[in-house]
């Protein structure tokens, strides 16, 4: 399970919700390198999260939904300590609406 970081600043999604898939993929690669360097115990969780988005059949046609989901998972993982490797169905369903 992801550890709750109590002193972390809230993350802002500004500028993230208009990324193309290619820009998102590049950003993910950079983020995974940083996670590996600074939080190696969480690397597998985040690799699973990104891989699961990459292989979704609806990823191309619903890119903005998946981008929003990814952004929310990253933001909430800092504040509520959710496990990014697990699909957050309620969160996804809320975004879908």
N, C-alpha and C positions, 0 to 999 in steps of 0.2 A: 504494500500500500504506500502511496505517496505521503511523505511527511508534510504536515502543515507548517508553513513558514509564517510565524506570527508577526514578524517585523517587516514583511514584504510590503512594498507599495502596491496599490491597486494598479493593474495593467490597463492601459487604454487601447481600445481596438481602432482608434482613429487611423485612417489610411490603410488599414488591413482589409477592410471589407470590399475593396475595389481591386484587389490583386487578381491578376490572371493566374491560371493554373501554373504556367511556367515560372512566374515570379514567386508564387507560393512554394513550389518545389525547391527553388533555389534557396529561399529563406529557411525552409525546413532543413536542408542540408547544413546550412550554417548553424542553425539552432541545435541540431543533433551534435555537432562538433563541440559546441559550448557546453551542452549537457554532459557529454563524455568527459570534458576537461574538469568541470566544476561540480557535477553531481552524477558521477559514474554509476551510482547505485540506482538511478532512475532511468538510465539509458534504454534498457530493454522495454520499459513501460512506454516511453515516447516513440521508440522505433515501431512498436506494435500499433500505436495510435496512428502514426503517419502511414504505415503500410496499409492499415485497414481502410483509410480514406482513398489511397491510391488505387485500390483494387475494386472499389465499389462500382457496380454496373451503372448506377445512376449518376456517377460523379460528373460526367460530361454534360448531361442535360440539366442537372440540378447543381451546377458548380457553386452558385451563390449560397445555397443551403449548406453544402458541405464546408464551404469556407467559413460561414457563420458558426457552424458547429465546432470546427477546429478552434476558432477564436474564443468561443465561449468555454471550451474545455480547458484551454491554456489559462484563461483568466480565472476561472473557478478553481483550477487545481492549486492556485496560489492562495486563494481565500478560504476554500472549504475542504481542501485536501482530497479531492476525488481521484480515483485511479484512472489515468488517461488510457490505459490499455484495455479497459472495459468500455463497451459501447454504452453511452448514457442515453437510453431510450427516451426517458421523460424529457430531458433537455432537447434532444433531437425533435421529438414530437411538438414541443412548445415552439421551436424555431420554424417547424414546417407550417404551423398555423399562421 
